[in-house]
């Protein structure tokens, strides 16, 4: 199977099989049957894409309740450090983070189940980031955690004095101000 388990229940790394020759390469980035065989049988209803420059930090964001979103994230150009924080009610890893470098070169993808806060920093000069969601975005159900919360201790792999971040993301609350996301574990 092209999936690698992480220390977090249901959070999985997907490494597709890549076929390459002198013309370039081909790989299947998503196949419902392959993912379902690994226990990931959600139906994706929305695709999103962003373009960001070096040192941009986006996150940490999540959706609550029945508006929670599972995501399949990947990089089409450049490289990012992708970071998730477990926000699931009753999870033994609540409040812990996981990070992985995703790049156009390594072609790895991360399946992020519902109940995780998600964010990334751009490590390359530019990155194009794409992701599938199994639920539609709802502004009324959005939440977030401050990226530099000392409790999280996340190493974003960039100089935070050089970070480019939205005003909204700079004002997100600390983890201690959150109840677990209403997603059963």
Secondary structure, DSSP 4 states (H G I P E B T S, - for coil): --EEE-SSTT-EEEE--EEEETTEEEE-S--HHHHHHTT--PPP-EEEEEEEETTBEEEEEEE-GGG---EEEEEEESEEEEEEEE-EET-TTTT-EEEEEEETTT-EEEEE-TTEEEEEEE-SSEEEEEEEESS---GGGEEE--TT-TTT----SS-TTS-B--HHHHTPPPGGG-PPEEEE-
